[in-house]
């Protein structure tokens, strides 16, 4: 999919789901890393992460565009356009846009690699954590036994 095709798709989705035209630019931004897309408040453009199209396909891009169009139309109308605003949540539901996009495989692999595991010395319960746990301060939540770092072999 090219930037021009993305622009046409965005304009089509804006009319179809919101009943309003999209008068700005939509394009791919290869520098986006942690998000599927973003709406720029300063110039009203929408940027989309191309990796999501490559990995998840057309439907995921449609969801991302609808999500960003919710930000776009609410911001232009002067309503609550942020993720926590009631206006934003209602519009997401109305148009069937996802609140979050699916994670990329490279992100999932990083999360799996960075998991730390701890085991209780009494009941042998295994705890998986992304962040380091101070084993001198925290104990097992089930039996209050001492935690040790666990290395799966």
C-alpha positions, 0 to 999 in steps of 0.5 A: 500500500502506498501513501496515496492509497492510504490517503484515499482509504482514510478519506473513504473511511471518514465519509463512511463512518463519520459522515464528514470529510478528512481534509488533511494528509494521511501517510506512512511513517517508518520511524514509528516504533511503539504505536500503530498510528498517531494524530498530529494536533499541530497540523491535523495529519495522520501517520500510520506505522507501515509494519502493522500493514505488513504484519497484520494486514488491511483490517488492522490498518482500517482499525488504526485509521478509524481510531486516529479519525476519532481523535481527528474529528473530535479535536476539530469539533472542540470535544474531548479527543484524548483516550480518557475522555468520554466523547472519545470512548463513545465515538470509538464504540459507535464506529467500531474502532479498537482502543489499542492495536494488536502488538507486533511480533518483534514487541512480543518477542522482546517481552518474552525475552525480558521476563524475570522469573522468581520461585517461592522456596516453600510452595514452589509457586513461579512468578513471572515479572517484567520488572525486577523484584527486590527479593529481600523485601517481597515474599510469596503472596500465597505462603509468605515464603522467601523468593529466589530468582528462577532460571528455566533451563 
